[in-house]
Amino acid sequence: MEDRTFALIFHSLRPRGWTSDGGKAFAQQLPGSWILSTGRGTAIYQLDAGGRYVYALDATTSVYQISDAAALLPEPR
């Protein structure tokens, strides 16, 4: 899955029955390693509390800084 697509899907999630506390509980629970297995291989996302994440797929590793605004910006043409 392409990173921008992942960010758009992730930021659009609205679980039923969930009320916002401004992201405080979510920000405390999100940091850690998350694994996504696909037909292309296994991707690992390592998220920290500062909004930075490391993405690794096979031998490629990338580091990103993400925010709501950056994730939702249109792609440059």
N, C-alpha and C positions, 0 to 999 in steps of 0.2 A: 504494500500500500504506500502510495506517495505521501510524503510528510504533510503537505498542505491539506490534502484530503483527510488525513487522520486528525489534524487539528480542527478542521471544520466540523467533522462528525463529533469529536470529543467535546467541543465547546457548545454543541447544539443539544447535548443530552439534558433531559429534564425528567428525572425519575418520578413516577407517580407517588404522591404523598410526601414528597420532599419539600421542606421549606428552607429558605436561604438564611444562613447566619453570616452572610458576607464572604463565604469561602473559608472561614477560619478552621472548621473541623476538617474540611476537604484538604486544605493545605497541609494539615498535620498528618493526614493519613496517606496522601499521595506519594510522598518521597519513597523511593525504593526501586527495585528492579521489577519490570513487567516484561513478560515474554509473549511474543506473537509468532505462532507457527503458521507458515504459509507454504504453498507449493514451491516457492522460490527458496525456502530455507527457514531458519529461525531468526527472528529479529529480537533484539533486546533493547528495551528503553530503560535507562537509569535516570530517574528524576530526582532533583534536589529541591529543597525548600525555597530556593531563590528563583525558581522559574527556569532553570537551566536543565537541559537533558542531553544525555549521550545516547546516540542511536548506533547500534552495531548490527550488521548483517554480513555474514560470512567473514571475510577479512577486511571489510570496510568499516571504519568508525568515524562518526561525525559528531560534533558538539554544537548545540543550538541554544539560543536564549529565546524564550517565547513569552508572549503576553497575549491577552485577548485581542488587542488592537492589531498586533503583528500577524496573528493567525488568520484574521478575517480580512486582511487587505487583499485587493484583487491582484492577480498575477500581472507583472509588468508585460507589456506587449512590445 
